[in-house]
Amino acid sequence: MTMLNRFKSSAVVLATVAGIGFLPNAPAYAKGPQPAVLTSAAVAVADKYSADAAERIFKEGGNAIDAAVAIAFTLAVTYPEAGNIGGGGFMTIYKDGKPYFIDYRERAPLAATKDMYLDKDGNVVKGMSLYGPRAVGVPGTVAGMWEAQKRFGKLKWKQVLAPAIHYARDGFVVDEQLAQRGVDASKEFGGKTNFDKYFSGLKAGVNFKQPDLADVLTRIANDGAEGFYKGKTAELIAASMKTGDGNGLITTEDLAQYRAVWRQPVQAKWNGYDVITAPPPSSGGIGLVQLLKMKADLKQDFEGVKLNSPQYIHLVAEIEKRVFADRAQYLGDPDFYKVPISQLTDDAYIAKRAGEVNPKEPSDTKSVQPGLGTTMPEKAETTHFSVVDKWGNAVSNTYTINGYFGSGVIADGTGIVLNDEMDDFSAKPGVANMFGVVGSDANAIEPKKRPLSSMSPTIMTKNGKVSLVIGTPGGSRIFTSIFQVINNIYDFKMPLKEAVGAMRFHHQLLPPNTIFWEPYHPIEGELAKQIEARGYTLKGQDFSGDIQVIKIDGKTPEAMADPRGRGVTRIIH
């Protein structure tokens, strides 16, 4: 791949604010008949209810965007620990041969300040950006879904909301994993929020109904995004800021002013594929491109190295070390800060960074500086889904409320679980967040700013046709997990099931020379000894992603849900 051509289209990230008020800012696509190019549609989603919702939408004649929006709203009901309308996220779309990206990340409230989580001595107040109303950013999910469906959907808006309303009104049977996460969240929030009022009935095997949430979804179905950002729902969300410790900041004005943003996706060529992924305020898209390209530049070093051997783990950690150094320094909301995307994804720059890798031993952490000169933990409990329709359109969507059940605040009278996304800002530049990731002034808190995220919904195409739709939750491990699965599929030629189920590991510059391993495939025994002998510290982590992926060879899609989660796949003829 020649270097500069690979990244031409990613040189500038263009932003267009989606809509004046909440009217669609672009005409809906032509709704005439379209020839099928695939044998079936496919979804890889976080639970069976959202798969059922997608199947219903496809049977009604909907496309990938309709199905994606139905999945998102359904997961807000049936996967409430991470699915949401009280959070935000990113959606990568491939429609009629063209790539699109919508940023519906949460924004800091108008009253937010750079030092809002610091005490009088300038130190971070533990937990303030994680729990309670002050942790909540202005939600973007409803605006994002509204914009995507109005621009690209085929069905009526009410049709795509119908499955979610059904599950909220009539209930769904609670899965054991969800019930346990509810128990864990209740302990974590410790009665400091109103979480138990809404979710104490979350018992395995019980039919769980959410009438307040059904009413909210019905208002959204009737009134579009205004059913959330204005009127009764907005007033109830604003009122919830005065519950608990009463120091929340979101007002009805914050909600009325929220806009989703259409941005130019990051694009790159890699091994004959076009990679379409998330631009800032995601750090993940740029990080994924850097990882893929740096590994390709180190082809000789990787030659003959066995997957997940001590040498393989060392080389990947060396690459990740440099990617995370750049993340901490250069990435933030592009509406507030000029992110050097073209430089960070330039072939010559990546080759230079690859040349710094020490193939024999870990580079000294202090010596690994941001590559352009001068110098955060992010919660893992996000959710992702991948969708392909028979017309060859695709959606890769990752959205979040940050930690499981977000801030623990449920807006009274709505059933909406509100995010704790403010923790993804740098509360104090140089101090790590909940994921142990450090940020700079580029990610400092400012009113209406969107916090940096690792979410990386990705689509890969070849000759203009979708080849792979992939994404995962996992905080700062998101793009390192996607990178490993893509390598398993294409570099190691593994079948999809094995590629997704294989061991994953993670390194992120800080803490120094630490390799994080996962419980699903722990690093132990002789492998652990050999890695530690190289100067690394091994540390367990409780989460390493929940990959949802669709691979297309020819005209037949194959879908795979990560065995680490409760996800399901569905092929719909």
N, C-alpha and C positions, 0 to 999 in steps of 0.2 A: 504494500500500500504506500502510495507516495504521500509524503507527509502533509503538505499544506492543503491538497485537495480534499483530504479526508474530512477536514473540519470546516470547510468553507462556510457551510450554512449555519454553523454554530457560532460564528464570529460575533454576531450581535444578537442580544436577546431583546426582542420587541415586545412591548406590553400595550394592550388596548383594554381600557376599562370596560367591563362587560355591562353595557346597558345604561340608559338614563332612567332613573327609577328602576323598575324591574321589568321593563319591556324588553323583549329579545332584541339584541343589537344587530342581528344578521338574519336574513330570511331563512326559513326552514328549508331543508333540502327538498328537491322534487320528490313527490311521493308516488311517482308512477312505477310500473313494474320494472324489475331489474333482474337480469339473468343470474342464476345461481352459479357460483364458480367452485364451491366446495360441496362435498356430499352431505354435510350436516353442519349445524351450529355446535358450539362447545362452550362449556363454562367450567372453571375451576374456582370454587368459592369456599367460604369459611364454614358454612353449615348447610344442612339438607333443605331447610326452609327457603333459603335464598336460591338454591338450585331449583326448587319447585316454582318459585316466583319467576325465574328466568325462563323456565320451560313454558309456563303459561304465556308469557309475553311473546316468545317465539311462535307459539301456536296461534296467537292472535295476529301474527304478521309483523311483529316488531323486529327491529334490527338490533345490532350489538349495543348501540347507545341506549335505546329503550330498555333493553335487558339490564344493562349496567345500572341505570338509574333505579329500576325496580329492585335490583339486588341491594343497592346502597340503602334505600329506605327500609327494606325488609330486615337487613342486618341491624338497623337501629332499634328494631323491636326484638328480634330473636337472638341477637349476639350483642347484648347491651353493654358488655364489658369493653367493647372496642368499636363495634358498628355504631353509627351515630347520626344525629342531626344537630348535636350540640358541640361538634368539633369542626374539623376541616381536613383538607387533603389536596391531592393532585390527581389529575386524570390525563393520561396520554391516549390520544385517539388516532386511529388510522382509518380514514373514510374516503372511499372512492379514489384510493391511490395517493392520498395526501395526508401528511402528518399535522396534528394539532395538539395543543396542550392548554389545559385550563387550570389555573392556580386558584384554589378556593381555600387557601391556608387561612387560619385565624389571624386576626389583627389585634394589636395592642389597643386598649381603650383610649379615648381622647384624653382622659385624665392621667394616663400612665406617665411615669417619670423614670429616668435612668437609674435612680437610687431607691425605687419603691420597695425593694426587698432588703435594704440595708438598715442596720441599727444606727444609733447616733454616733457610734465609733467607726462607721463605714464597713462593718462586717455583715456578711450575708446572714439573715435570720433563717435558721434551719426550718424547712417545711413550709414557709410562707408562700412560696411559688408552686407548691404541690397540692395543698389541701385548702378547702374553703373558698369563698367567693372571690378573694383577691387573686387567686391563681388562674382565674378564667379569662381567656381571650375571646374576642368577638367571633362567634361561630360563622363558618363559611359554607358548610356542606349543602344547605338548601339552595343557596345562590348558585353554587357550582353545578348541582344537578339540574336546576332550572335552566341555566344557560346552555348546558350541553344538550339537554333534551329538546329545547326550543329550536336550537340551531340545526341539530342533526337527527332528531328522532322522527319516527314515522307515525307513531300512535298518538292518541290524545293524552294529555298530561294526567287526567284522572285515571286512565287505564294503568299507567305505570305505578301509581300510588295505591291501587286497589289491593294488591297482595299484602302490603305492609299494614294497611288499615284493617284488613281481615285478621291478621295475626295479633294486632294490638287489641282489637275489640273482642274477638272470640277466643284468643289465647293460643299458646303453643306448649308442647310438652318439654319441660326443662331437662336438658342434658346433664349428666353427672359432672362433667368438666365445668359447665357454667355454674352449677350449684356450688361447687367447691370454690370457684373464683369469687362468688358472692360472699361465702363465709370468710375467705381471706380478706376481701375488701372491707367487710364489716369490722374485722379486727384492726385493720390498718387505720380506718377512719376513727375508730374508737369512740363513737357517739358524738364526735365533734361536728358532724354534718347531719343532714336529714336522710342519709342513705338508707338506713334501716326502715324508715317509714314507707319507702317505695319498694325495697327489695328483700325485706325479711321473709317474704313468701316464696323466695326463689329456691324451692326444694326439688331435688331430682325426682322426675316422674310426675310432677304436679303440672296441671294445665294452668299456665300463668297468664293472667290478663292485665292489660295496661290501659284502662279506659281514658285516663287523662291524655295519654299519648295518642290514642285513637282520635280524640277530639282535635288535637293539634294537627295530626296528619290529614284529617278531613278538611280543616281550614286551609292547609297548604294545597290540597287537591282542588279545592274550590277557588282559591284566590292566587295560586301560584306562589312565588317567593314572598310576595307581600303578606301572605298568610302566616309567615314566620317573622319577617323583619318589621312589620307594622301591625297595629291593632292589638288585640287581646294577648296573643302569644308574646309579642315584644314587651308589652307592659308587665306580664308575669315574669319574664326573664329578668327584666330590670329590677323588679321587686325582690327577686331572689338574692340580689346583691346585698340586701340589707339583713339577710338571715345569718345565723351563726355569729361570727364576730362582727358582721355588719360592715366590713371594710372593702367590699367588692366595688368595682369601678364602672361596670358596663351600664349605660343608660339607653333609653329608647332612641336617643340621637345616634349613639354608636351603632345600633342595629339598623336604623334607617339609612345610615351612610355606608354600610358595608357593600362592597362590590367584589365579585369574582373577576379575575383578570385572565384574558387570553394572552399567552406568551408563545414565543417561538421556541419549540423544543430544542434541546441539545441534540445534534446529529453528528455521527462519525461513521467512517467506514472501517470495518474490522473483518479480516479473513473472508472478504467477498460479501459480507453482509452490511446492510445499513442499520446502524443502531440508533434508535429514536428514544430519547429518555428525558428526564426531568431537568429543566434549567433552574437557576436560583429563583426563589429562596430555598430550593433543594440543593444540598451539597452532594447528594447521592449520584445524580446523573454525571456530573463532572468527575466525581470520584470513580464511578464505574468505568468511564471512558479511559481515565488515567490508568486504572488497574489493568484493563484489557490490553491497552497499547504498550504499557511498560513490560508486561509479561511477553508480549510478542517481540518487543525489542531485545528481550533477554533470551531469545530462542535457544541460543547456544548454551547458556547456563542451565536451561531447563531440559536440554536434550538428554533423553534416557533417564531422567529423574522420575522415580515412581510416585504416583499420586499419594499424597498425605504421608510420605516418608519424612524423616527428619530434615533432609535437605530441601524437599519441596516446601515444607512448612516454614523453614528459615527464609527461603527466597521470597515467598509470598509475604512474610512478615516485613522483610526489607522494603518491598514495594509499598505495603500498607503504611509503613512508618512515614514515608514521604508524602503520600496522599493526605494523611491526617495532618501533617504539618501545614500543608497548603490550605486545608479546610479551616483550620483554626484562625489563619491569618486573613484570608482573602474573601471568604464567602459570607453573604448576608442578603437582605432584601434588595433586589436591584432597583426598586423604586426610590431607595434612600442612599444607595451606595453603588458606585461603579465597579461591578464585578468583572475582573479581567478574564472573561470566558475564553476569548480567542487565544490568549496567551497560555492559559492553563491547559488547553486542549491542543495546542500547536505541536505538530510532530517533532520539531527540533527541540522544543522544551521538554517533551516527554522523554525523548532519547537522551537528553542531558541528565534528567533525573534518573533514568535507568542506569546510566553510566556511573552513578554514585553508589549503586548497590554493591555491598561487600558480599561476595558469594561464599566466603568462608566463615565469617562470624558476625554477630550483631553489630551494626554501626552504633557508635556512642550516641545516645538519644540527644544529648546537648548539641552534638555536631549537626544534627538533622534540622536545618532551618527551612522556613518557607522558601521555595525555590526562586521567587521573584525578589527576594531580599526583605528585611525587617520581619518582625513577628506580628470541650463541653461534655455528666452522663445524660443522654436523651432517652426517654422511656421506650421500652420495647413493645409495649402492648398495643399495637396498631392492628389494622386488618387490611388484607389485600384480596382483590379478585381479578380474574382474567376472563375475557369474553371474546369469542369470535362468532360471526354470523355466516350464513351460507353464501352471502355476497362478497365475502372476503374482507369485511370491515372488522376492526378490532378495538377493544378498549382494555387498557391496563390501568387499574385504579387502586390507589392506596390512600386510606383516610384514617383519622385517629382522634382520640380524645386524650392522648398521651398515655398516662397510666391506666390500668384497668379501672373502669368506672370513673375515669377522669379525676376531677377535684373532689369527688364525693358529694357534690352539691347537685341535687335534683331540683330544677326550677319548680317551685310549688304550684300545683294546679296544671302542670304540663306533662310531667313524667319524663322531661328531657334531662338526660345526664349531661352535665356541663363539664367541659374540658379543663385540664390543668396545663394548658399549652404555654402559659407564660414562663414556665420553667425552661422552655427551649431557647429563650433569650439568654444572653450572658448577663446574669444578675449583677455580676462584678467581673469585668473582663480579666481573664487569667485564672478564674476560679471555676472548677468543674461543676457541671450540672448533674442530674440524677443518673446519667449514663456514663459519668466520668469524663465527659468530653469538655474540652476547654474552648472558649470562644474569645473573639477580640471585639474592639469597638464597632466593627462592621455589623456585629450582631447584638449591639447594646439596645436597651429598651427605648423606643420612641413612640409617641402617639401614632396610630394607624399603620405602624410597621408590622411586617409579618416575620415571625421568628424563623431562623434557619432550621432546616429539617434534613434528615437523611433519606426520606421517602423517595423511592426511585422507580416508579411505574415505567416499565420498559417494553418496547415493541421492536423486534428485529425483522427486517424484510430482505428479500433477495429478488432482484429483477422486478421490483415494484409489488411483490406479493408477500403477504405476511408469512413469516417462518416461525416466529416465537413470540409469545406474549407472556411476560413474567414479572413477578414482584413478590414482596414479602413484608411483613412487619419485622421489627427487631431493633428499632432505634439506630444507633451508630453501626450496628451489625448488618443493616439492610443491604447496602451495596456490596459489602464483602461477601455476604451470603449469595446474592445474585451472581456475582463474579465467579464464585466457586462452582455454582450449578451450571452456568454457561460454559465454563471450562470443562466440566465433567461431560457435558453433552457434545461439544464440538471438538475439543482438543483430545479428550480421552475416549470419544465415541461410545459413551455409556448409554444403554437404554434409558428412557426417561425415568422409569421407576427407580432404577439404581442411582441415576444422577441426582435425583432429589433426596433419596434416602441416605446417600453417602455422608461420611463424617464432615463436619464443618468446624472451623476454628477462626479466631479473630485476633487481630492486633491493631492498636490505634495510637501508636507513639507513646501515649501516657496511659497507665503507669509504665515506666521504662522496661523494655524487653520482657513484657508480659504477654504470654499466649493464653487466650481464653479458650477453654474447651467446653463442650456441651454434654449434658447427661445422656442424650440419645446415643451418642458415640463417644464416650470419654477417651481422652488421651491418657493411657495408663501403661503399666508394665514396662517392657523394654523400650517402647517408643518414647514414653515419658522420660525414662532415664537418659536416652540419647539427646533429647531436646534440652533437658536441664544441663547436660554436660557441655552444651554449646553456650551456656550463659543465660538461658531463658528461665523465667519463673512461670510455672503453670498455675492457672487459676480457673476454677469451675465457674460457670455461669448457668443460670436457670433457664435461659431462653436463647435459641439460636435461629429463630425465624420460623415461618409457616408458609413456605413457598407455594404459590398457586401458579401453575404454568400450563400453557397450551403450545404444542409443537405441531407444525403442519408440514408434512411431506407430500408433495403432489396435491391431491384434492381432499385428503382425509386428515382431519384434525385428531390429535391424541392429547388428552388432558390428564394432568396428574396433580393431586393434592398431597401436601406434605404429610407423611405419617406421624409427624410430631404434633399435629393439631387434629381438630375434628372436622376438617374440610372434606368436601365431596366434589366429585366431578360428574358431569352429565353431558352426554352426546345426544343432541336433539335433531332428529330427522324430519 
